[in-house]
Amino acid sequence: MIHYIIQVIAFQLFFLLIYDVFLKKETFFNWNRAYLLLTAVLSILLPFVKVVGFKEAVPNDFVVSLPYILSQTTNTIFLEEVVISGSNTSHSFLWYFSLVLVIGSALAVSFFSMRLFKIVKLIYQNPKQREGAICFVRMLKSTLAFSFFNYVFLGENIKDTDRQQIVKHELVHVKQKHTWDLLFFEMLRIVFWFNPFVYMYQNRMADLHEFIADSQAVKHNKKQYYENLLAQIFDTNQVSFINPFFKQSLIKKRIIMLQKTKSKQVQLIKYALLIPMVLGMLVYSSCSEEATQPKVVEVVEQELSIQDQIDMLKNSIEAKGDLSESEKEALRVLIVKSFQNDGANPNTDIIEVTEITSYKDSSEVPFTVIDQVPVFPGCENGTSNEENKLCMSNKLNTFVAKNFNTELAKSLNLTGVVQIRAFFKINELGEIVNIKARAPHPELEVEVKRVLNMLPDLIPGEHQGKKVTVPYYLPIKFKIND
């Protein structure tokens, strides 16, 4: 939610900067009206748009998946994912933030309802005269003039000499349905009441409405129109979703715009600035949040033979004509492994590619060639390595889920789903050693190590009659119920 709000505010900021710098002073009033409406809508919708083409612009076929498979599936047995459920009943920052948003929106709805009630009250309390689709409301003892949908409100104290020009002006608002524009921004103010740019959008749209109405109403006798604007003594109206004729802060701008030379058609090219801006925002929204998360590589649990891995590298070379640095590193690993299979003793430092392979030792044996995998107490009756591995995975998952401290969800104020990765070995004595953990919080890493250290001694793996060390990878999904 917070990331979405930040994107909306940032997009509106850029759109308004373009408007104020390049478009605001032009006399393309209707174009500017369309620009403000369109960009306001785009700023709300663009964060939801994820263009797949932008996310996949950088190919990562072999660059990501090949080294990952080659380096992390070498000797490691991948256990089934442990799913742990926790509960966080404490009120997080996001909860308080959402509460503030709801309260602010509720107050905004209240203020809007009060102002709308005032308009409706004026309609029912004052004399009315209907002319076709237009309803003129004569406000008693007032000099105000404004429009709201098909209602034109005119103070009875307005001079007769001024009334005709004012009516022409307000009818432009009615015919072009300017009230809908202001109500649209009023709705945005209810939802995004904390966003200053929504108010700026509405103010600029209100100014545009006056420029449009002035340009249509003043076809002749501009001098008289100027005098009407300057000679009035009036009250300031505070309703943001009506079109008032008399507005002190805007009179100077309206007179300047009335005197301004009409912009040349070539200036319309400025609106093309919207295209690169929208494209840039699409790239950003498509490559942010979950779009920026690396693809989860489906790791093959079965051990790839050296020949299969070499064939994969061969296909990569044929497809791209060369190898990436990570693929070259994988190739060096294969070379070392081939030497090891032949009984040679090369420099094993280059094997240390990832955190899993960085602590291999000569006693580790790949899962596919080991004679007997480590066995969890109670799983001794398995007839194959696959059965023993499955039984081991189920027993270990049950143990971890039972002993994991789920109260950490509350103390760490966790939300959603937290991924934890655990790496460990079962040595020649059946002991759990070299435990490593990766988690968003250090406390979770400590907890995983604590639980794994509680495991009972297992029956160690054997290969060619010797006890061997077997590395394991255990993924843990901590699901928090808010």
GITAGI-V226524 format. One line per field, one symbol per residue. ss: DSSP state (H for helix, E for strand, - for the rest). psi: psi as a letter, one per 40 degrees, with the letter a starting at -180 (. if undefined). burial: 1 if it has 9 or more other ideal C-beta (glycine too) atoms within 8 Angstrom, else 0. A space follows every 50 residues. Layout:
# GITAGI-V226524
ss: ???
psi: ???
burial: ???
This chain:
# GITAGI-V226524
ss: -HHHHHHHHHHHHHHHHHHHHHH-----HHHHHHHHHHHHHHHHHHHH-- -HHHH-----HHHHHHHHHHHH----EE---EEEEEE-----HHHHHHHH HHHHHHHHHHHHHHHHHHHHHHHHH-EEEEE--EEEEEE-----EEEE-- EEEEE----HHHHHHHHHHHHHHHH--HHHHHHHHHHHHHH----HHHHH HHHHHHHHHHHHHHHHH----HHHHHHHHHH-----------EE---HHH HHHHHHHHH-----HHHHHHHHHHHHHHHHHHHHHH--HHHH-------- -----HHHHHHHHHHHHHHH----HHHHHHHHHHHHHHHHH------HHH H-----HHH----E-------E--E---------HHHHHHHHHHHHHHHH HHH----HHHH-----EEEEEEEEEE-----EEEEEEE---HHHHHHHHH HHH-----E-EEE--EEEEEEEEEEEEEEEE-
psi: ddddddddddddddddddddddddeiegdddddddddddddddddddehh hddddedhhfcddddddddddeecehhhiihhhhhihgeihidddddddd ddddddddddddddddddddddddeiiihhgbehhhhhhhfieihiihbe hhhhieehiddddddddddddddddefddddddddddddddfdehddddd dddddddddddddddddgdifdddddddddeihiihhehefigidhhdee ddddddddehihiiddedddeeddddddddddddddeibddehiihhhhh dihhiddddddddddddddeeiiidddddddddddddddddeeigihede dgdiddeefiieehhiddeidhiihihefeeieidddddddddddddddd ddehgeeddddefiibhhhhhhhiihaeeeihifhiihidhddddddddd ddeeiihihiiihfeihihhiihhhhhhhhh.
burial: 00101011101111110110001101111011101111110111011010 10011000000111111111111111111001010111000101011100 10011011100100100110011001010000011111100011111100 11111101000110111111111100011011111101110110101111 11011111111111111100000011011001000010111111111001 10111011000000001001101100110011111111001000000010 00110100110110011000001001111111111111110000000001 10100110010001111001011111101001001011101111111011 10010101110111000111111111110101101010101011111110 11001001011110000111111111111100
